[in-house]
Amino acid sequence: MGFIILFADDDRLYARNGWAGVSNRCSWVKIDEHATLGLARGGMPDGMKVKAVGERAWPEGDVDLPGRLLGLAPSSAGSEGLD
C-alpha cells in the first residue's frame, strides 16, 4: 500500500499531520439504500486528502473508487496502480 486516502471538508487537523489535498478526478458507484444507481464521475475539490506511506509521490490521473482495491483507472497513461 502506497497511500492512505480520506475525504474531509475541514482539513485543518489533517494538514497539520502530513495529509495533502489532491484534485484527481474520481469515479465511484452511486448507491442508495441497497440499490445501485449507476456510476458517478467527478472531481473532489478541496475534499480528497492523501498521505504517503512510502517514498512514492502521489500520481496524476483518474482514481477508481468502486473497485475491490483502490487504484488508478486504466486510462491513466504511464501510471501504475496504487497497490
Residue pairs with C-beta under 8 A, 6 or more apart in sequence:
1 53
1 82
1 83
2 52
2 53
2 54
2 56
2 82
2 83
3 50
3 51
3 52
3 53
3 56
3 58
3 82
4 50
4 51
4 53
5 48
5 49
5 50
5 63
5 70
6 14
6 19
6 48
6 49
7 44
7 47
7 48
7 49
8 14
8 47
8 49
9 46
9 47
11 19
11 21
11 46
11 49
14 49
14 51
15 21
17 51
18 51
19 49
19 50
19 51
20 49
20 50
20 51
20 58
21 46
21 48
21 49
22 48
22 49
22 50
22 58
23 43
23 44
23 45
23 48
24 43
24 44
24 48
24 60
24 61
24 62
24 63
25 41
25 42
25 43
25 62
25 63
26 41
26 42
26 43
26 44
26 48
26 62
26 63
26 64
26 65
27 39
27 40
27 41
27 62
27 63
27 64
27 65
27 66
27 73
28 39
28 40
28 65
28 66
29 36
29 38
29 39
29 40
29 65
29 66
30 36
30 37
30 38
30 39
30 40
31 37
39 66
48 63
50 58
52 58
59 72
59 76
59 79
59 80
59 82
60 76
60 79
61 72
61 73
61 75
61 76
61 77
61 79
62 72
62 73
62 75
62 76
63 70
63 71
63 72
63 73
64 70
64 71
64 72
64 73
69 81
69 83
70 82
70 83
71 81
71 82
71 83
72 79
72 80
72 81
72 82
